[in-house]
Amino acid sequence: MTAELVRGQNHPLSQSRLEIRISAGTPIVAAAALGDENGRIHGTEWVAHPGAPTQPGLEVPRQAAADHRLAVDLDAMTDAVHRVSVLLALPAPGGGPGPVRFGAVAAPFVAVTGLDGTEVASYTITGLEAESAVVALELYRRQGVWKVRAVGQGYAGGLAELFTDQGLSQARQLAAGIGEAVARGLARSVQAPPPRPSDGDRSRQAAAPAVGPDQGGAAPQGAPGPVPPAYGGQPGPDGPQPAYGGAGAADPSPATGGGPIDYSHPRRQTSAPPPPPPTAPPARPGEPAQPVAGDATGWSMEERLYNQVWGMFEDLARTTAAYRSAVDFAESRMDKELEQALSDPRSRIGGQGDAAREAARARHDRLVDQAREALDRDLAQLVAEAEVVEPALPPAFARWDNPAWHAYRVPMEIPMALRLGDLRLPEADRIRIPMLLRLPLERGLWIDSGRTGSLDGSFTDSHDMRRLAVETAVAHAARLLAVYPAGEFTVHVIDPAGSGAQALAPLTQTGVLAAPPAVGAAGVTDVLGRLTQRVDLVQMALRGGAADALPPGFDTSQQLLIVNDFPHGFDDRAVNQLRYLADEGPSVGVHLMMVADREESAGYGPLLDPLWRSLLRLTPVADDHLADPWVGHAWTYEPPLVPPGSQVLHQVLTQVAAARRSWNR
């Protein structure tokens, strides 16, 4: 299963010999830099580029092209190498016509594959604007295990700025050398493909011999050129193919009197490109542009909104980091100036010392005010963007109080992501960033019922905290049920002591559960046994290449198990089965949602530590335990609670239950 990475996300690598495939809508330069444990490049010999395309365990293309393949052998890397950074850059403007910034071209797509072409992980580099060079992704070694991480760090100053940031002293000389090597081979580079006409409008072309890029020739006049892969896709195993017939084209049938030939490639996607994103009216002079919902990159409005939310998330993280850095600098500078003033005995007393201290504090206040002014300006823009984006979100991305839920209908397709709450920072309390999680879930969820204190100083007793935790779990489960098509998501509940019966009422009363909540030790054993057997059956079928050999009537839908009051009612066998489901279940469609207090399972010792680490911890009250992938701020998480008195959750679940009954008929 391919891992579709987002910026900052990582994924383990199980193979040592890999290919890195890159596709873009314009010729780009591909290179790779080797780094030590700290990511430092020790010299120009640690960089593979078109002028020096091979390094131990690494080979990069020799020219600029719209499609690239890099060969990587991790076992051949020296012990000093702990990081391999994949670098992309636009050719220097002096080398010929072409774009000078990534914001003017299609988002580059990078895929890590095995030698057989099987994708391991992929990453679409979105959000680039003025940058002309970018660190696309990195392969890094951590405790003897190699992983891949999506980076997407761009540089407006091109390769020179990129190498300087990587700590290379000969950055400008190396960047110039790469530019010269690219310029020498630019005549052989693959040009950007022209827009492809529809097959119905394409007139018959005379078949002419194809001229390869290394021959320095151009395609025949009027002959369609190569067609770029669809957004988020990758080139086929044979690389770009000519669109005209050539020797492989079928002759026109005499019965049709020489009708038009079908010039389309059988493996090429023919879907039309998406409509352009919405644009805002021109801004008045001196005023910022008005934000528009869905103006990010993407092939659907859903994908555009998803990318826009992630862009807002990153913008808020980085602008807050800049403000905090400025405040820290102002404080450290004031401390240094005060220390210098006090180090002179003559200035410790009298007007001279007081004046020095006042001047230091005034400079500190001026710097802080300037930083706050810049932060407020950025926050105002983000607030305006949030005000137009939030009402435009589809139900899967929307809060429970969004009117989109009142027009809810059971969907026909699975969305790309699900909202699990909101994130905010103390400097920007007005802005709530939707916490979107990609579907299908790649890890289980843990609703922590053990925290009794809140960030606002309020205190909730343990009984109310357990109730809130179950209600939060019900809200998450309801969202999952609501965004999947009828019959494609099934929920099971284990409630050994029946303590969550009241909070679980929305699920039980509407009839969306596969069966009533399991109670007692016998119920725990039955549910865990059936789900464990399901995981075993699907794994055996997939490993044996016989996915169609599952038993008749086998439920192929995604499965969610809600476990309340763990570890009550669980013996050692049940605990091991639960750990097995958490580890092996997500890959075959069995997901776990734990409602538990970790302290209550302390008797098992470190046995359950891997279980808690494998789950995404969420809280039923606001808590600042989550971090962003760019700066690492501690974000305050707020759960997606249903507004008091609202019937929206019951109405949505009623529709889900009705659609489920129709599906089962």
VEXROSE-181835 format. One line per 5 residues: number of its first residue (from 1); their letters; for each residue x, y, z of C-alpha. Coordinates in pm, 1 decimal. Example, Ala and Ser with C-alpha at 12.3 -4.5 7.8 and 13.67 -1.06 7.14 Angstrom:
<recs>
1 = as = 1230.0:-450.0:780.0; 1367.0:-106.0:714.0
</recs>
This chain:
<recs>
1 = mtael = 0.0:0.0:0.0; 146.8:334.0:-109.1; 191.2:595.6:161.8; 81.6:935.4:29.4; 296.9:1166.4:237.7
6 = vrgqn = 228.8:1522.7:340.5; 498.0:1771.2:429.8; 693.5:1656.8:735.8; 550.5:1301.7:736.9; 784.0:1000.7:728.0
11 = hplsq = 751.3:636.6:626.9; 980.3:334.5:688.2; 1168.7:176.5:399.9; 1179.4:-203.1:383.8; 1403.9:-219.3:73.6
16 = srlei = 1758.8:-99.8:21.8; 1761.8:-75.1:-359.0; 1516.5:191.0:-469.6; 1421.1:422.7:-749.9; 1305.6:779.5:-697.5
21 = risag = 1075.9:885.6:-981.1; 1009.7:1252.5:-1042.1; 755.8:1403.4:-1278.6; 694.5:1769.8:-1350.8; 529.5:1977.0:-1618.8
26 = tpiva = 857.9:2139.4:-1725.3; 1225.4:2037.3:-1747.5; 1386.6:2045.1:-1406.0; 1728.6:1955.6:-1269.5; 1751.0:1663.7:-1026.7
31 = aaalg = 2037.2:1621.8:-780.9; 2102.7:1452.4:-447.5; 2310.7:1554.5:-147.3; 2463.5:1318.9:107.6; 2467.8:1431.2:469.4
36 = dengr = 2606.0:1311.9:800.2; 2412.7:1259.5:1125.8; 2347.1:1633.5:1151.6; 2254.7:1669.5:784.7; 2580.6:1852.4:704.9
41 = ihgte = 2734.3:1819.4:357.2; 3109.9:1779.6:396.6; 3207.9:1892.8:45.9; 3115.3:1911.7:-319.6; 3205.5:1544.6:-356.2
46 = wvahp = 2903.5:1466.9:-136.4; 2663.9:1598.0:-403.9; 2551.9:1399.4:-710.7; 2442.6:1629.6:-994.6; 2438.4:1638.8:-1378.6
51 = gaptq = 2808.1:1729.3:-1386.0; 2901.4:1442.9:-1147.5; 2601.9:1204.7:-1167.9; 2734.2:912.4:-962.7; 2829.3:867.3:-600.1
56 = pglev = 2861.4:541.6:-402.6; 2508.7:397.9:-393.5; 2359.0:688.6:-588.1; 2306.0:790.8:-951.2; 2117.9:1094.6:-1083.8
61 = prqaa = 2021.4:1195.9:-1441.7; 2270.5:1385.1:-1657.9; 2028.6:1642.2:-1803.5; 1722.9:1851.0:-1729.3; 1396.8:1673.5:-1809.1
66 = adhrl = 1030.0:1666.1:-1718.4; 1064.0:1306.8:-1591.8; 1352.6:1165.4:-1388.4; 1459.9:842.2:-1226.6; 1723.6:835.7:-953.4
71 = avdld = 1881.8:505.6:-851.5; 1960.4:455.0:-482.5; 2132.5:163.0:-309.0; 2120.1:227.8:65.0; 2343.9:-71.9:145.4
76 = amtda = 2620.2:81.1:-67.2; 2622.6:405.6:133.1; 2926.7:462.6:350.0; 2887.4:457.5:727.2; 2937.6:834.3:736.3
81 = vhrvs = 2623.2:894.4:528.1; 2303.8:919.6:731.6; 2089.4:1130.9:499.7; 2019.5:1148.1:125.1; 1837.3:1466.8:23.0
86 = vllal = 1665.3:1474.7:-317.9; 1700.2:1822.4:-471.2; 1500.8:1974.6:-757.4; 1575.2:2301.1:-934.9; 1462.1:2494.3:-1238.5
91 = papgg = 1734.9:2549.9:-1499.7; 1907.1:2887.4:-1473.8; 1737.5:3158.0:-1684.7; 2051.9:3201.3:-1889.1; 2028.8:2844.0:-2016.9
96 = gpgpv = 1725.2:2913.5:-2232.0; 1358.3:3006.2:-2211.9; 1151.0:2858.3:-1932.6; 989.7:2931.0:-1597.5; 1200.0:3081.5:-1319.9
101 = rfgav = 982.9:2986.1:-1021.4; 799.0:2669.9:-918.5; 481.1:2866.3:-855.2; 439.4:2903.6:-1232.3; 448.0:2529.8:-1309.5
106 = aapfv = 255.4:2221.0:-1207.2; 335.6:2081.1:-863.6; 622.7:1828.0:-894.4; 541.0:1469.8:-796.8; 801.5:1243.7:-632.6
111 = avtgl = 759.5:869.2:-575.0; 989.1:620.2:-401.2; 954.0:279.5:-564.7; 1112.8:-63.2:-558.5; 1306.8:-191.3:-856.7
116 = dgtev = 988.6:-364.1:-976.4; 805.4:-29.5:-992.2; 594.9:-84.8:-678.3; 538.5:246.3:-503.7; 649.0:268.7:-141.3
121 = asyti = 572.0:635.4:-76.8; 478.4:940.4:-281.2; 470.5:1314.3:-228.1; 320.1:1599.5:-428.2; 514.5:1919.9:-356.7
126 = tglea = 247.3:2186.9:-326.5; 255.4:2540.7:-192.3; 563.9:2658.5:-385.7; 563.3:3015.9:-519.8; 881.5:3217.3:-578.7
131 = esavv = 1114.2:2923.6:-510.3; 1343.2:2799.7:-787.7; 1502.4:2513.6:-590.5; 1351.1:2273.5:-340.1; 1453.3:1987.4:-111.5
136 = alely = 1182.3:1742.6:-218.7; 1236.2:1459.2:27.0; 1508.8:1290.4:224.3; 1604.6:933.8:301.5; 1751.1:920.1:648.9
141 = rrqgv = 1896.0:656.9:879.8; 1769.4:645.8:1237.8; 1891.3:373.1:1475.5; 1996.3:153.2:1185.0; 1662.8:185.3:1000.1
146 = wkvra = 1614.7:389.0:683.1; 1305.3:605.6:640.4; 1177.3:857.0:386.8; 1046.3:1199.3:488.7; 856.2:1452.3:276.4
151 = vgqgy = 1036.8:1788.1:310.4; 921.0:2036.5:44.9; 1156.6:2314.7:163.4; 1192.8:2572.8:-114.4; 1454.8:2842.3:-179.8
156 = aggla = 1396.5:3156.4:-385.3; 1773.1:3196.8:-427.4; 1804.7:2870.8:-617.8; 2066.6:2601.7:-564.0; 2319.7:2848.4:-425.8
161 = elftd = 2091.3:2940.0:-137.6; 1993.3:2576.6:-89.7; 2353.5:2455.9:-60.6; 2440.3:2745.9:168.2; 2155.7:2647.6:398.7
166 = qglsq = 2288.0:2290.1:393.8; 2619.5:2415.8:534.6; 2830.4:2382.2:217.0; 3106.6:2643.3:197.1; 3149.4:2612.8:-183.3
171 = arqla = 2775.5:2661.4:-242.3; 2795.0:2925.5:-517.2; 3074.3:2752.2:-707.7; 2886.0:2421.5:-703.8; 2559.9:2585.5:-814.1
176 = agige = 2743.1:2756.1:-1102.2; 2902.9:2426.4:-1204.4; 2565.7:2254.0:-1210.0; 2426.9:2537.9:-1422.7; 2709.9:2496.0:-1675.3
181 = avarg = 2657.6:2119.0:-1691.9; 2285.8:2168.1:-1748.0; 2344.2:2433.2:-2015.0; 2570.6:2192.8:-2209.2; 2297.6:1931.0:-2216.2
186 = larsv = 1995.1:2156.6:-2243.4; 1960.1:2091.4:-2616.4; 1896.7:1725.4:-2533.2; 1643.3:1792.2:-2255.9; 1280.4:1695.4:-2293.0
191 = qappp = 1068.7:2002.4:-2356.6; 746.6:2070.4:-2169.3; 459.8:1888.4:-2341.6; 204.6:2106.4:-2518.9; -161.5:2095.4:-2416.3
196 = rpsdg = -316.9:1777.3:-2542.4; -619.9:1815.4:-2769.4; -912.5:1586.7:-2715.1; -909.7:1267.5:-2920.1; -1231.3:1374.1:-3091.4
201 = drsrq = -1074.1:1694.4:-3224.7; -743.1:1541.6:-3332.4; -699.3:1515.5:-3706.6; -501.5:1238.3:-3868.2; -125.6:1296.2:-3868.1
206 = aaapa = 128.4:1142.6:-4099.4; 334.1:886.1:-3912.5; 691.9:1006.7:-3893.3; 990.5:847.7:-3723.6; 1035.0:960.3:-3367.2
211 = vgpdq = 1338.2:1174.1:-3295.4; 1487.1:1109.0:-2954.1; 1597.7:1386.8:-2722.5; 1961.6:1283.7:-2752.5; 1949.2:1347.2:-3127.3
216 = ggaap = 1877.8:1713.6:-3076.4; 1572.5:1705.7:-3300.1; 1220.1:1825.7:-3247.6; 892.3:1649.4:-3299.9; 731.8:1682.8:-3644.9
221 = qgapg = 527.8:1995.4:-3693.2; 174.4:1933.5:-3573.9; 251.3:1604.2:-3403.9; 128.5:1594.4:-3046.7; 404.0:1567.7:-2792.6
226 = pvppa = 423.8:1360.4:-2475.2; 141.5:1406.1:-2229.6; 217.1:1469.9:-1862.2; 78.5:1226.4:-1605.9; -228.3:1323.7:-1408.6
231 = yggqp = -181.0:1529.3:-1093.5; -57.4:1304.3:-817.6; 32.8:1028.1:-1062.4; 362.7:908.1:-1204.5; 506.2:820.8:-1545.6
236 = gpdgp = 453.9:473.6:-1676.1; 729.8:212.8:-1671.2; 826.7:289.1:-2030.0; 862.1:662.7:-1976.5; 698.4:930.1:-2191.9
241 = qpayg = 552.9:784.8:-2511.8; 494.7:960.7:-2843.4; 132.6:1037.1:-2914.3; 146.8:958.4:-3283.9; 108.1:605.4:-3421.3
246 = gagaa = 451.1:516.3:-3563.7; 529.7:154.9:-3642.9; 297.1:24.2:-3375.1; -14.0:197.5:-3507.8; -284.9:-11.8:-3668.8
251 = dpspa = -360.0:44.7:-4035.6; -699.4:190.7:-4119.7; -953.8:-74.0:-4205.0; -1054.3:-92.1:-4575.6; -1415.5:-135.2:-4469.8
256 = tgggp = -1414.8:212.2:-4317.9; -1258.7:374.6:-4617.5; -949.6:492.9:-4432.5; -1110.3:640.1:-4122.7; -913.2:824.8:-3854.6
261 = idysh = -657.6:633.7:-3650.7; -681.5:623.8:-3272.4; -354.2:781.5:-3168.8; -414.4:757.2:-2794.1; -172.1:550.9:-2585.0
266 = prrqt = -355.5:260.3:-2418.7; -196.1:323.2:-2076.4; -216.1:700.7:-2078.5; -474.7:877.7:-1868.4; -715.2:1073.8:-2085.9
271 = sappp = -909.7:1258.5:-1820.0; -942.5:1628.9:-1882.9; -752.4:1865.2:-1653.5; -948.7:2021.6:-1371.1; -1116.4:2357.0:-1409.6
276 = pppta = -903.3:2646.6:-1291.4; -933.8:2735.9:-922.6; -1146.7:3035.4:-828.4; -973.6:3370.2:-826.1; -1039.7:3678.6:-619.4
281 = pparp = -1113.7:4018.4:-773.4; -808.7:4245.5:-801.1; -715.4:4404.3:-470.4; -714.8:4777.4:-422.7; -376.3:4948.9:-420.3
286 = gepaq = -205.7:4905.2:-85.3; -449.9:4637.9:34.0; -391.9:4261.6:52.0; -569.7:4031.7:-190.5; -907.8:3902.5:-79.6
291 = pvagd = -889.8:3532.0:12.5; -1091.9:3279.6:-185.7; -1198.4:2932.9:-74.1; -1041.1:2660.4:-285.4; -761.5:2859.7:-450.9
296 = atgws = -492.5:2602.2:-364.1; -352.2:2338.4:-599.3; -567.8:2033.9:-666.2; -776.8:1838.3:-914.3; -1101.1:1876.8:-722.4
301 = meerl = -1251.5:2132.8:-487.6; -1208.8:1884.9:-202.2; -837.0:1849.4:-270.9; -797.5:2225.2:-309.7; -966.0:2290.9:22.9
306 = ynqvw = -756.8:2019.8:188.1; -434.2:2174.7:57.0; -554.9:2522.5:149.7; -619.3:2415.8:509.3; -271.1:2264.7:528.5
311 = gmfed = -129.6:2586.5:383.9; -305.3:2789.0:654.4; -170.0:2545.0:913.9; 186.1:2594.3:790.5; 148.8:2971.8:754.1
316 = lartt = 27.5:3006.9:1111.6; 306.0:2781.4:1240.7; 577.4:2977.2:1064.1; 447.8:3328.9:1133.5; 413.9:3241.6:1501.8
321 = aayrs = 765.9:3099.1:1500.2; 893.9:3426.4:1353.1; 716.5:3625.8:1624.0; 848.5:3406.2:1904.5; 1198.8:3425.1:1761.6
326 = avdfa = 1180.4:3804.4:1746.4; 1059.0:3825.3:2107.1; 1336.1:3589.9:2222.9; 1592.5:3801.3:2041.1; 1457.2:4120.5:2200.1
331 = esrmd = 1471.1:3968.0:2547.4; 1821.1:3825.8:2504.5; 1943.0:4157.9:2367.4; 1791.8:4346.8:2662.1; 1947.5:4101.2:2909.1
336 = keleq = 2286.6:4148.9:2743.1; 2260.2:4527.7:2748.2; 2152.5:4527.9:3113.3; 2438.2:4297.8:3201.0; 2685.3:4527.5:3028.1
341 = alsdp = 2540.7:4829.9:3206.0; 2567.2:4662.0:3545.8; 2918.5:4533.6:3480.2; 3050.7:4893.2:3501.3; 3057.4:4997.8:3868.9
346 = rsrig = 3021.4:5361.8:3768.1; 2682.3:5299.0:3606.0; 2526.3:5098.2:3889.2; 2414.6:5409.0:4069.7; 2308.3:5748.1:3956.1
351 = gqgda = 2133.2:5873.4:3647.9; 2369.9:5712.5:3397.2; 2274.0:5357.7:3501.3; 1903.8:5436.8:3506.7; 1925.3:5587.6:3159.8
356 = areaa = 2103.3:5278.6:3022.0; 1841.8:5048.3:3169.7; 1555.4:5258.7:3036.4; 1713.5:5266.9:2691.3; 1752.4:4886.5:2691.8
361 = rarhd = 1389.6:4836.9:2791.2; 1274.4:5088.1:2528.6; 1463.3:4903.1:2254.0; 1314.3:4577.0:2378.1; 960.8:4716.7:2369.8
366 = rlvdq = 1016.0:4862.0:2022.1; 1134.0:4528.9:1881.9; 845.3:4342.7:2043.4; 595.1:4595.6:1911.0; 735.6:4560.5:1559.0
371 = areal = 715.0:4181.0:1581.5; 359.3:4198.3:1713.9; 260.6:4435.9:1435.0; 390.9:4190.1:1173.6; 215.3:3901.6:1349.9
376 = drdla = -113.9:4090.8:1368.4; -91.3:4168.9:997.5; -40.3:3801.7:910.1; -311.0:3691.6:1153.3; -560.2:3933.1:1001.1
381 = qlvae = -501.5:3776.3:661.5; -538.2:3425.8:804.2; -857.4:3522.7:987.5; -1002.1:3657.2:662.4; -904.8:3335.0:485.8
386 = aevve = -1056.1:3119.8:759.8; -1381.7:3314.8:736.9; -1424.1:3218.9:370.6; -1279.9:2867.9:392.4; -1477.3:2738.8:691.5
391 = palpp = -1826.3:2784.8:536.4; -1707.1:2622.8:211.7; -1583.2:2299.9:371.5; -1762.8:1974.4:284.1; -1916.5:1774.1:572.5
396 = afarw = -1605.4:1557.3:616.0; -1396.1:1871.9:682.1; -1664.8:2078.3:859.6; -1748.2:2134.9:1225.8; -2073.4:1993.8:1362.3
401 = dnpaw = -2224.7:2344.1:1365.8; -2158.8:2394.4:992.2; -2481.0:2417.3:785.3; -2333.2:2155.8:550.3; -2443.5:1888.4:798.5
406 = hayrv = -2806.7:1999.0:776.0; -2800.7:1920.3:402.7; -2620.7:1590.3:464.0; -2672.7:1294.7:233.7; -2491.7:961.6:253.2
411 = pmeip = -2196.1:998.2:12.4; -2118.0:777.4:-284.7; -1739.2:809.9:-251.8; -1489.7:811.7:35.0; -1342.6:1159.9:103.0
416 = malrl = -969.8:1213.2:113.5; -964.6:1325.1:478.5; -1168.5:1365.8:796.3; -1178.7:1644.6:1055.0; -1094.8:1522.0:1405.0
421 = gdlrl = -1098.5:1855.4:1584.8; -936.0:2198.5:1579.5; -586.7:2329.4:1651.9; -489.5:2673.0:1782.3; -195.9:2862.8:1926.8
426 = peadr = -201.1:3104.7:2224.2; -78.8:3395.5:2007.5; -368.7:3344.1:1762.9; -665.6:3248.3:1975.3; -911.6:3371.6:1709.8
431 = iripm = -796.9:3118.0:1448.9; -896.4:2752.6:1458.0; -716.7:2528.9:1208.9; -914.4:2215.7:1115.2; -721.0:1902.0:1211.2
436 = llrlp = -760.8:1688.3:899.1; -655.3:1323.4:896.6; -617.2:1130.1:571.4; -846.2:835.2:501.8; -831.8:542.9:537.1
441 = lergl = -684.6:567.0:884.9; -323.8:452.7:908.6; -318.5:427.8:1288.5; -567.9:387.2:1569.2; -706.4:656.7:1798.2
446 = widsg = -678.5:683.8:2175.3; -929.0:904.0:2358.7; -750.6:973.0:2688.0; -1000.4:961.5:2973.2; -737.3:1009.8:3241.5
451 = rtgsl = -674.3:1384.7:3219.7; -889.9:1575.6:3470.7; -740.9:1925.4:3441.7; -796.7:2166.5:3155.6; -582.1:2446.3:3012.7
456 = dgsft = -824.1:2709.8:3140.5; -770.9:2591.2:3498.6; -1103.0:2410.6:3528.7; -1119.4:2066.6:3684.6; -1335.0:1773.5:3577.8
461 = dshdm = -1379.5:1476.3:3808.3; -1289.8:1129.8:3683.0; -1652.3:1022.2:3634.2; -1736.4:1318.7:3410.9; -1407.7:1277.0:3225.3
466 = rrlav = -1496.3:917.8:3136.9; -1836.1:1031.4:3010.4; -1680.1:1309.5:2802.3; -1427.7:1065.4:2659.3; -1698.9:823.6:2543.7
471 = etava = -1903.7:1111.1:2398.1; -1594.5:1224.7:2206.2; -1542.8:871.8:2076.4; -1906.8:861.0:1963.6; -1864.1:1192.2:1777.8
476 = haarl = -1553.8:1058.6:1599.4; -1726.5:730.2:1512.0; -2033.3:916.9:1383.9; -1813.9:1122.7:1152.8; -1646.1:810.7:1016.9
481 = lavyp = -1981.7:645.1:957.1; -2116.3:958.8:791.0; -1835.5:1008.6:539.0; -1821.3:649.6:411.3; -2068.3:518.4:151.7
486 = ageft = -2342.1:286.1:275.5; -2211.1:-56.2:367.9; -1841.2:40.1:356.3; -1782.9:112.0:725.5; -1880.3:-105.1:1022.8
491 = vhvid = -1851.7:-16.6:1392.3; -1816.9:-260.0:1684.6; -1820.7:-160.6:2051.7; -1674.3:-334.2:2356.5; -1812.0:-200.6:2687.3
496 = pagsg = -1735.5:-476.6:2940.0; -1909.7:-319.6:3240.9; -2175.2:-129.5:3046.6; -2050.4:197.9:3196.9; -2074.5:383.2:2866.2
501 = aqala = -2432.8:288.1:2784.5; -2570.6:641.2:2818.4; -2299.0:807.4:2609.6; -2323.6:532.0:2346.4; -2698.8:587.5:2304.8
506 = pltqt = -2670.4:776.5:1971.3; -2503.6:470.8:1816.8; -2727.4:207.9:1974.1; -3061.5:385.8:1932.4; -3014.4:470.0:1564.4
511 = gvlaa = -2906.2:115.8:1476.4; -2575.0:195.9:1306.2; -2378.3:-62.8:1505.6; -2309.9:-406.1:1361.5; -2429.6:-558.6:1691.6
516 = ppavg = -2514.2:-435.7:2042.6; -2212.5:-338.4:2254.3; -2030.0:-645.5:2382.5; -2036.6:-676.7:2761.7; -1859.8:-905.4:3005.3
521 = aagvt = -1552.8:-1118.8:2949.8; -1741.2:-1344.9:2706.7; -1838.8:-1049.2:2488.4; -1480.8:-921.2:2483.7; -1352.4:-1263.4:2379.6
526 = dvlgr = -1612.3:-1301.3:2103.9; -1553.6:-963.9:1936.6; -1174.5:-977.3:1958.0; -1174.7:-1334.8:1828.2; -1385.2:-1247.5:1523.3
531 = ltqrv = -1181.0:-937.9:1432.8; -849.9:-1119.0:1485.0; -969.8:-1398.6:1257.4; -1071.3:-1140.4:998.7; -723.6:-985.3:999.8
536 = dlvqm = -565.3:-1331.6:959.1; -794.9:-1426.3:668.6; -736.2:-1105.0:476.1; -360.4:-1116.6:530.9; -341.1:-1477.3:408.4
541 = alrgg = -552.6:-1393.0:103.2; -337.6:-1094.1:13.0; -7.4:-1274.7:65.9; -128.9:-1568.5:-142.5; -256.2:-1345.2:-420.7
546 = aadal = -607.4:-1484.5:-376.8; -810.3:-1189.4:-255.1; -1114.3:-1332.8:-434.9; -1096.4:-1654.9:-231.5; -1241.7:-1507.6:89.0
551 = ppgfd = -1544.2:-1692.6:233.1; -1886.1:-1613.1:79.4; -2060.4:-1323.9:250.8; -1733.5:-1192.4:394.1; -1773.3:-829.8:506.5
556 = tsqql = -1514.8:-633.4:309.6; -1600.3:-297.5:466.1; -1366.1:-100.1:690.2; -1403.1:-205.2:1054.4; -1377.8:16.6:1363.6
561 = livnd = -1359.7:-129.0:1714.7; -1440.0:108.4:2002.6; -1300.0:-21.5:2332.9; -1429.1:141.7:2652.5; -1297.4:104.0:3008.5
566 = fphgf = -979.5:-80.8:2914.1; -834.6:-291.9:3079.8; -1149.0:-394.7:3273.4; -1276.7:-727.0:3139.4; -953.0:-806.4:2953.1
571 = ddrav = -739.6:-1109.5:3036.1; -386.9:-1166.9:2904.6; -511.1:-1333.5:2586.2; -746.9:-1045.0:2512.2; -468.2:-791.8:2572.0
576 = nqlry = -244.8:-970.9:2322.0; -527.1:-979.3:2067.4; -579.0:-606.3:2114.8; -211.7:-537.6:2053.9; -227.1:-754.8:1742.7
581 = ladeg = -522.6:-557.3:1606.7; -345.3:-227.8:1673.0; -31.8:-344.0:1488.5; -173.3:-546.7:1199.4; -529.9:-422.3:1165.8
586 = psvgv = -493.7:-87.1:984.2; -322.9:-243.4:682.0; -626.2:-469.3:621.1; -902.7:-228.1:720.4; -945.5:-296.7:1093.8
591 = hlmmv = -904.7:15.7:1307.7; -897.3:67.3:1682.7; -1039.6:346.1:1899.8; -942.9:315.8:2266.2; -1128.1:506.3:2539.7
596 = adree = -896.0:451.9:2832.9; -686.4:592.9:3114.8; -330.4:475.7:3067.4; -262.3:479.7:3440.8; -525.5:211.3:3497.3
601 = sagyg = -324.2:-32.0:3285.3; 2.4:41.9:3468.6; -6.2:-308.4:3613.6; 98.7:-449.6:3276.7; 423.9:-253.8:3296.2
606 = plldp = 608.1:-179.5:2969.6; 410.6:-451.9:2788.3; 152.7:-199.8:2666.9; 391.4:85.8:2585.9; 401.9:-9.4:2213.9
611 = lwrsl = 20.6:-6.8:2209.3; -6.5:350.7:2338.3; 273.2:470.2:2108.4; 99.2:322.7:1803.4; -220.5:523.1:1866.5
616 = lrltp = -291.6:889.4:1799.9; -372.1:1042.7:2138.9; -672.9:1275.1:2149.1; -841.1:1430.2:2451.8; -1204.5:1505.3:2542.1
621 = vaddh = -1100.4:1850.6:2671.4; -862.2:2111.5:2531.1; -500.0:2000.2:2566.4; -168.1:2116.6:2416.8; -3.4:1784.1:2336.0
626 = ladpw = 13.1:1791.9:1953.5; 296.4:1940.2:1745.0; 314.5:2059.0:1384.9; 562.4:1897.3:1140.9; 742.6:2221.2:1045.5
631 = vghaw = 837.1:2410.5:1361.6; 723.8:2180.2:1641.5; 494.0:2419.0:1826.6; 274.7:2274.4:2101.0; -74.7:2321.3:1957.1
636 = tyepp = -388.8:2322.2:2165.9; -622.8:2048.7:2047.2; -997.2:2097.8:2080.4; -1225.5:1795.8:2022.8; -1515.1:1817.7:1771.9
641 = lvppg = -1802.2:1828.0:2021.2; -2162.6:1857.5:1909.8; -2321.1:2192.0:2012.7; -2540.2:2159.8:2325.9; -2900.9:2082.8:2237.6
646 = sqvlh = -2823.2:2010.9:1871.6; -2985.7:1708.0:1706.0; -2749.2:1707.1:1410.0; -2561.4:1394.5:1520.3; -2883.6:1196.9:1569.4
651 = qvltq = -3016.4:1313.7:1231.5; -2697.2:1215.7:1050.1; -2682.0:872.2:1213.7; -3048.4:811.6:1132.1; -2973.3:867.5:762.7
656 = vaaar = -2668.1:640.8:784.2; -2877.2:363.2:944.1; -3147.9:396.6:675.9; -2888.6:375.7:398.3; -2730.2:73.7:568.6
661 = rswnr = -3065.0:-109.1:581.7; -3128.8:-36.6:212.9; -2780.9:-162.0:128.6; -2831.7:-490.7:315.3; -3160.9:-575.0:142.5
</recs>
